[in-house]
Amino acid sequence: MQSLKELYKIGRGPSSSHSIGPDRASRRVKEMYSEADHFKVILYGSLSLTGKGHLTDDVIIDAFDPLPVDVIFDNDTPCDVHPNTMDLFAYRGETLLGKERVYSVGGGTIRFEGESESAYPEVYHLNTFEDISRYCREHNMRIWEYVEECEGEEIWDYLYEIWKQMKTTIRAGLSTTGTLKGGLDTQRKANYLFNQRHIDESAQTKENRLVCAYAFAVSEENAAAGTIVTAPTCGSCGVLPAVLKYMQDTRGFTNTEIVHALATGGVIGNLIKTNASISGAECGCQAEIGSACSMAAAALAELFEMGLDQIEYAAEVAMEHHLGLTCDPICGLVQIPCIERNAVAAMRAINALSLANFLTSSRKISFDMVVRTMYETGKDIHGHYRETSKGGLAKHYRSGE
């Protein structure tokens, strides 16, 4: 598995696959062909079908600026390797200098066709939760200590910056009101949720309201193309920071404890990314929101110093109950149902923590098993429900039903 630095990335919304990935690919190609004077980019599959709503063409144009680039949306050519495929052409005058095919595989990670595996060095040499759990038991360590062993102490400076940005995004989202761009007239709700206290509000209602406010804040910033942290993607970036912010505010966890939790949640996200997918275009929203919920549940279990079995159960049950979740963004925008889904998943992560506290000893399903199941389920989901806006809510909204 790769470093957590390849999982948690600070970047621009609204989509890790559709904005961060193409941005990174475009900047790299621009650097590779420094003698070029203009470029052409062809987008295929989900990158084409929802590229407008995800601002893909905007980020590509910005990445190549001040050089001109022609962005073409190809909705017809099939994508045999990955649904997020793009071809980038570099020209000098009429001469083609070179062409690069790139896959945006989720979480802002890109793969250039033909590159060797050595281009993506592995930091972790254990690739299943079962193996990691066994290793931690044998060496009497927690998962975050395993992360430090693999990554070195410098990983904590990086994760502190990640946590700092998560909190900055929450503050920005809570302080902003108005309507999100895109034509759906989606109203920002984070500020309202945070401030609309009820006179007779119960402790449980207050928890739900605040957790949702934080999740909305991050997701609305993402939808507005603001700066967020992929956790593991842009579309699911609100889940993990929401639960960690709430727990720090109410339980007084230190920043050190929080970054340890981020490390544990990151291992869960890395396992999903390695053994399945975190791409909505490849496996539906279960791969994004389901993965984020799983990461958040594991991070919470670490905060409360639960055992390895409890951490696994929390992560497993969080993913299990997102199996089959479709990705059907209305108008290709990361707004409806995406923003609400972040809030629902954040509350579900807390529920998974509670279940892990009581039911771990009776579990029948391993985390590794549910990850394999999610991947197979994602491959079986009809393509209309994998970030194409051709089915589900997107279809019925478009037809006016």
C-alpha positions as CSV (number, residue, x, y, z in Angstrom):
1,M,0.0,0.0,0.0
2,Q,1.1,3.5,-0.6
3,S,1.7,6.3,1.9
4,L,-1.2,8.0,3.6
5,K,0.0,11.1,1.9
6,E,-1.5,9.6,-1.3
7,L,-4.9,9.1,0.5
8,Y,-5.2,12.3,2.4
9,K,-4.7,15.2,-0.1
10,I,-5.4,18.9,0.3
11,G,-7.0,20.1,-2.9
12,R,-9.8,21.8,-4.7
13,G,-13.3,20.4,-4.9
14,P,-15.7,19.4,-6.1
15,S,-14.4,15.9,-7.1
16,S,-11.2,14.1,-6.5
17,S,-11.6,12.0,-9.6
18,H,-13.0,14.8,-11.8
19,S,-11.1,17.8,-10.6
20,I,-8.0,16.9,-8.5
21,G,-7.0,14.0,-10.8
22,P,-7.3,15.8,-14.1
23,D,-5.6,18.8,-12.6
24,R,-2.6,16.7,-11.5
25,A,-2.5,14.9,-14.9
26,S,-2.7,18.2,-16.8
27,R,0.1,19.8,-14.8
28,R,2.3,16.8,-15.2
29,V,1.8,16.6,-19.0
30,K,2.5,20.4,-19.2
31,E,5.8,19.8,-17.4
32,M,6.6,16.7,-19.5
33,Y,6.1,18.6,-22.8
34,S,7.6,22.0,-21.8
35,E,8.3,22.8,-25.4
36,A,4.6,22.5,-26.4
37,D,2.6,25.6,-27.3
38,H,-0.9,24.2,-27.1
39,F,-2.7,21.0,-25.9
40,K,-5.8,18.9,-26.4
41,V,-7.6,16.8,-23.8
42,I,-10.3,14.2,-24.6
43,L,-12.4,13.1,-21.6
44,Y,-14.2,9.7,-21.7
45,G,-16.7,7.8,-19.5
46,S,-17.7,9.4,-16.3
47,L,-15.1,12.2,-16.8
48,S,-17.1,13.2,-19.9
49,L,-20.6,12.5,-18.7
50,T,-20.4,14.5,-15.5
51,G,-17.3,16.6,-16.3
52,K,-19.3,19.9,-16.7
53,G,-21.0,19.6,-13.3
54,H,-17.7,18.6,-11.7
55,L,-15.8,21.5,-13.3
56,T,-13.4,19.2,-15.1
57,D,-12.9,21.5,-18.1
58,D,-12.3,24.5,-15.8
59,V,-9.6,22.8,-13.8
60,I,-7.9,21.5,-17.0
61,I,-7.9,25.0,-18.5
62,D,-6.5,26.5,-15.3
63,A,-3.8,23.8,-15.2
64,F,-2.5,24.6,-18.7
65,D,-2.8,28.4,-18.3
66,P,-1.5,30.5,-20.0
67,L,-1.2,28.0,-22.8
68,P,-4.4,27.2,-24.8
69,V,-6.0,23.8,-24.4
70,D,-9.0,22.3,-26.3
71,V,-11.1,20.1,-24.0
72,I,-13.4,17.6,-25.7
73,F,-16.1,15.6,-24.0
74,D,-16.5,12.1,-25.7
75,N,-19.6,10.4,-24.4
76,D,-19.5,7.5,-26.8
77,T,-16.1,5.8,-26.8
78,P,-16.0,2.9,-24.3
79,C,-13.5,2.9,-21.4
80,D,-12.1,-0.6,-21.2
81,V,-9.6,-0.1,-18.3
82,H,-11.3,2.5,-16.1
83,P,-14.4,4.7,-16.4
84,N,-12.3,7.8,-15.7
85,T,-10.1,7.9,-18.7
86,M,-8.5,10.9,-20.4
87,D,-6.1,11.4,-23.4
88,L,-3.8,14.4,-23.3
89,F,-2.1,15.6,-26.5
90,A,0.9,18.0,-26.7
91,Y,1.5,20.1,-29.8
92,R,4.0,22.6,-31.1
93,G,2.4,24.3,-34.0
94,E,1.0,21.5,-36.2
95,T,3.4,18.9,-34.8
96,L,2.2,16.3,-32.3
97,L,4.9,16.0,-29.7
98,G,3.3,13.3,-27.7
99,K,0.1,11.7,-26.3
100,E,-0.5,10.4,-22.8
101,R,-3.4,8.3,-21.6
102,V,-4.3,8.8,-17.9
103,Y,-6.7,7.1,-15.6
104,S,-8.1,9.0,-12.6
105,V,-8.7,6.1,-10.3
106,G,-10.2,7.9,-7.2
107,G,-9.1,10.1,-4.4
108,G,-7.2,12.3,-6.8
109,T,-4.8,9.5,-7.6
110,I,-3.8,9.2,-11.3
111,R,-2.2,6.4,-13.3
112,F,-0.3,7.0,-16.5
113,E,-0.7,4.1,-19.0
114,G,2.4,2.1,-19.4
115,E,4.1,3.3,-16.2
116,S,5.8,0.6,-14.2
117,E,4.7,-0.2,-10.7
118,S,8.0,1.3,-9.4
119,A,6.5,4.7,-10.2
120,Y,4.1,4.2,-7.3
121,P,6.3,3.0,-4.4
122,E,4.7,1.0,-1.6
123,V,5.2,2.0,2.0
124,Y,3.1,-0.7,3.6
125,H,3.9,-4.3,2.7
126,L,0.8,-5.8,4.5
127,N,-2.3,-5.4,2.4
128,T,-5.1,-6.9,4.4
129,F,-6.6,-6.1,7.8
130,E,-6.1,-9.6,8.9
131,D,-2.4,-9.4,8.3
132,I,-2.1,-6.0,9.8
133,S,-4.1,-7.0,12.9
134,R,-1.9,-10.1,13.3
135,Y,1.3,-8.1,13.0
136,C,0.0,-5.5,15.6
137,R,-0.9,-8.3,18.0
138,E,2.5,-10.0,17.6
139,H,4.3,-6.7,18.3
140,N,1.9,-5.4,20.9
141,M,1.2,-2.2,19.0
142,R,-1.8,-0.2,17.9
143,I,-2.5,0.6,14.3
144,W,-1.2,4.1,14.5
145,E,2.1,2.8,15.8
146,Y,2.2,0.5,12.8
147,V,1.7,3.6,10.6
148,E,4.6,5.3,12.3
149,E,6.8,2.2,11.8
150,C,6.0,2.2,8.1
151,E,6.0,5.9,7.4
152,G,8.4,7.3,9.9
153,E,7.8,10.0,12.5
154,E,7.4,12.6,9.7
155,I,3.9,11.3,9.0
156,W,2.7,13.1,12.1
157,D,3.7,16.5,10.7
158,Y,1.7,15.7,7.6
159,L,-1.3,14.5,9.4
160,Y,-1.3,17.6,11.7
161,E,-1.5,19.7,8.5
162,I,-4.4,17.5,7.3
163,W,-6.3,18.0,10.6
164,K,-5.6,21.7,10.5
165,Q,-7.1,22.0,7.0
166,M,-10.1,19.9,7.9
167,K,-10.9,22.3,10.8
168,T,-10.3,25.3,8.5
169,T,-12.7,23.9,6.0
170,I,-15.3,23.4,8.7
171,R,-15.0,27.0,9.9
172,A,-15.3,28.3,6.3
173,G,-18.4,26.2,5.7
174,L,-20.1,27.2,8.9
175,S,-19.6,30.9,8.2
176,T,-20.9,30.9,4.7
177,T,-24.5,31.2,3.5
178,G,-26.2,31.6,0.2
179,T,-26.8,29.5,-2.9
180,L,-24.4,27.0,-4.4
181,K,-23.6,27.6,-8.1
182,G,-24.7,25.1,-10.7
183,G,-28.4,25.8,-11.4
184,L,-30.1,23.6,-8.7
185,D,-30.6,26.5,-6.3
186,T,-29.1,24.4,-3.5
187,Q,-29.1,26.5,-0.4
188,R,-26.2,26.2,2.1
189,K,-27.5,24.7,5.3
190,A,-24.4,24.3,7.6
191,N,-24.7,27.7,9.2
192,Y,-28.4,27.1,9.9
193,L,-27.8,23.7,11.4
194,F,-25.0,25.0,13.6
195,N,-27.0,28.0,15.0
196,Q,-30.6,26.8,15.0
197,R,-30.7,25.5,18.6
198,H,-33.9,24.2,20.1
199,I,-35.1,25.3,23.5
200,D,-35.8,21.7,24.6
201,E,-33.1,20.1,22.5
202,S,-32.0,16.7,23.8
203,A,-28.4,15.7,24.0
204,Q,-28.9,13.2,21.2
205,T,-30.6,15.8,19.0
206,K,-27.8,18.3,19.6
207,E,-25.2,15.6,18.7
208,N,-27.0,14.9,15.4
209,R,-27.4,18.6,14.6
210,L,-23.8,19.5,15.2
211,V,-22.3,16.4,13.5
212,C,-24.5,17.2,10.5
213,A,-23.6,20.9,10.6
214,Y,-19.9,20.0,10.4
215,A,-20.5,17.4,7.6
216,F,-22.6,20.0,5.6
217,A,-20.0,22.6,6.1
218,V,-17.2,20.6,4.5
219,S,-19.4,19.2,1.8
220,E,-20.8,22.6,0.9
221,E,-17.2,24.0,0.7
222,N,-16.4,21.1,-1.6
223,A,-19.4,21.7,-3.8
224,A,-18.3,25.4,-4.1
225,A,-14.9,24.3,-5.4
226,G,-13.3,25.2,-2.1
227,T,-10.2,23.7,-0.4
228,I,-10.9,20.4,1.3
229,V,-9.1,17.1,2.3
230,T,-9.8,14.0,0.3
231,A,-11.1,11.5,2.9
232,P,-10.9,9.4,0.9
233,T,-12.4,11.5,-1.9
234,C,-13.8,15.0,-2.4
235,G,-17.4,13.8,-2.7
236,S,-17.1,12.0,0.7
237,C,-14.8,14.6,2.4
238,G,-17.3,15.7,5.1
239,V,-17.7,12.4,7.0
240,L,-14.4,12.0,8.8
241,P,-13.7,15.6,9.8
242,A,-17.3,16.0,11.1
243,V,-17.1,13.1,13.6
244,L,-13.5,14.0,14.7
245,K,-14.4,17.7,15.2
246,Y,-17.5,16.8,17.2
247,M,-15.6,14.4,19.4
248,Q,-12.7,16.8,20.0
249,D,-15.2,19.6,21.0
250,T,-17.3,17.5,23.3
251,R,-14.8,15.0,24.7
252,G,-11.6,17.1,24.7
253,F,-9.4,14.8,22.7
254,T,-6.0,16.2,22.0
255,N,-4.7,16.9,18.5
256,T,-2.2,14.1,19.0
257,E,-5.1,11.7,19.7
258,I,-6.9,13.0,16.6
259,V,-4.0,12.5,14.3
260,H,-3.6,8.9,15.7
261,A,-7.2,8.4,14.8
262,L,-6.6,9.8,11.3
263,A,-3.8,7.3,10.9
264,T,-6.0,4.4,11.8
265,G,-8.8,5.6,9.6
266,G,-6.3,6.1,6.9
267,V,-5.2,2.5,7.0
268,I,-8.8,1.5,6.5
269,G,-9.1,3.8,3.5
270,N,-5.8,2.5,2.1
271,L,-7.0,-1.1,2.4
272,I,-10.2,-0.3,0.5
273,K,-8.3,1.7,-2.1
274,T,-5.8,-1.2,-2.6
275,N,-8.1,-4.1,-2.6
276,A,-11.3,-2.6,-4.0
277,S,-11.9,1.0,-5.1
278,I,-12.7,4.5,-3.7
279,S,-14.0,5.7,-7.1
280,G,-17.7,6.4,-7.5
281,A,-17.3,6.0,-11.3
282,E,-15.9,2.5,-10.8
283,C,-18.0,1.1,-7.9
284,G,-20.8,3.6,-7.1
285,C,-21.2,5.8,-4.0
286,Q,-20.6,2.8,-1.7
287,A,-16.9,3.2,-2.7
288,E,-16.9,6.9,-1.6
289,I,-19.4,7.4,1.2
290,G,-19.2,3.8,2.3
291,S,-15.4,4.0,2.5
292,A,-15.5,7.4,4.3
293,C,-18.0,6.0,6.9
294,S,-15.7,3.0,7.4
295,M,-12.7,5.2,7.9
296,A,-14.6,7.4,10.3
297,A,-15.9,4.5,12.4
298,A,-12.4,3.1,12.7
299,A,-11.0,6.5,13.6
300,L,-13.6,6.8,16.3
301,A,-12.8,3.4,17.7
302,E,-9.1,4.4,17.9
303,L,-10.1,7.6,19.7
304,F,-11.8,5.5,22.4
305,E,-8.9,3.1,22.5
306,M,-10.9,0.1,21.4
307,G,-9.2,-3.1,20.6
308,L,-8.3,-4.4,17.1
309,D,-11.4,-6.5,16.9
310,Q,-13.6,-3.6,17.8
311,I,-11.8,-1.3,15.3
312,E,-12.4,-3.9,12.6
313,Y,-16.0,-4.4,13.5
314,A,-16.7,-0.7,13.4
315,A,-15.1,-0.4,10.0
316,E,-16.9,-3.5,8.7
317,V,-20.4,-2.6,9.8
318,A,-20.0,0.9,8.5
319,M,-19.2,-0.4,5.0
320,E,-21.6,-3.3,5.1
321,H,-24.6,-1.1,5.4
322,H,-23.6,1.1,2.4
323,L,-23.3,-1.9,0.1
324,G,-25.0,-1.2,-3.3
325,L,-25.3,2.6,-2.8
326,T,-25.5,4.2,-6.2
327,C,-23.7,7.3,-7.4
328,D,-26.4,9.4,-9.2
329,P,-25.5,13.1,-8.8
330,I,-28.2,15.4,-10.1
331,C,-26.9,17.4,-13.1
332,G,-23.5,15.9,-12.4
333,L,-23.1,18.3,-9.5
334,V,-21.6,17.2,-6.1
335,Q,-24.7,18.6,-4.3
336,I,-27.8,16.4,-4.4
337,P,-27.7,13.8,-2.9
338,C,-24.0,14.1,-2.1
339,I,-24.1,16.7,0.7
340,E,-26.8,15.0,2.7
341,R,-25.1,11.7,2.3
342,N,-22.0,13.0,4.1
343,A,-24.1,14.0,7.1
344,V,-26.0,10.6,7.2
345,A,-22.8,8.7,6.9
346,A,-21.2,10.7,9.8
347,M,-24.1,9.8,12.1
348,R,-23.9,6.2,10.9
349,A,-20.2,6.1,11.8
350,I,-21.0,7.0,15.4
351,N,-23.7,4.3,15.4
352,A,-21.1,1.8,14.1
353,L,-18.9,2.8,17.0
354,S,-21.7,2.1,19.5
355,L,-22.4,-1.3,17.9
356,A,-18.7,-2.2,18.1
357,N,-18.7,-1.5,21.8
358,F,-21.3,-4.2,22.3
359,L,-21.4,-6.7,19.5
360,T,-17.9,-7.3,18.3
361,S,-17.7,-10.8,19.9
362,S,-20.6,-12.1,17.9
363,R,-19.6,-10.8,14.4
364,K,-19.4,-13.2,11.5
365,I,-18.0,-11.0,8.7
366,S,-14.5,-9.7,8.5
367,F,-13.5,-6.3,7.2
368,D,-11.5,-7.9,4.3
369,M,-14.6,-9.8,3.3
370,V,-16.9,-6.8,3.1
371,V,-14.2,-4.9,1.1
372,R,-14.2,-7.7,-1.5
373,T,-17.9,-7.8,-1.5
374,M,-18.1,-4.0,-2.1
375,Y,-15.8,-4.3,-5.1
376,E,-17.8,-7.1,-6.6
377,T,-21.1,-5.3,-5.9
378,G,-19.7,-2.2,-7.6
379,K,-18.7,-4.0,-10.7
380,D,-22.2,-5.5,-10.9
381,I,-24.0,-2.2,-10.5
382,H,-25.3,-0.9,-13.9
383,G,-23.1,1.8,-15.4
384,H,-26.0,4.3,-15.2
385,Y,-25.5,4.2,-11.4
386,R,-21.8,4.8,-11.4
387,E,-21.3,8.6,-11.6
388,T,-22.8,9.1,-15.0
389,S,-26.0,11.0,-14.1
390,K,-27.8,8.7,-16.4
391,G,-29.9,6.9,-13.8
392,G,-31.5,7.1,-10.4
393,L,-32.2,10.5,-8.9
394,A,-30.4,12.3,-11.8
395,K,-32.6,10.6,-14.4
396,H,-35.9,11.3,-12.6
397,Y,-35.0,14.9,-11.7
398,R,-34.1,15.5,-15.3
399,S,-37.4,14.0,-16.5
400,G,-39.3,16.1,-14.0
401,E,-40.9,13.1,-12.3
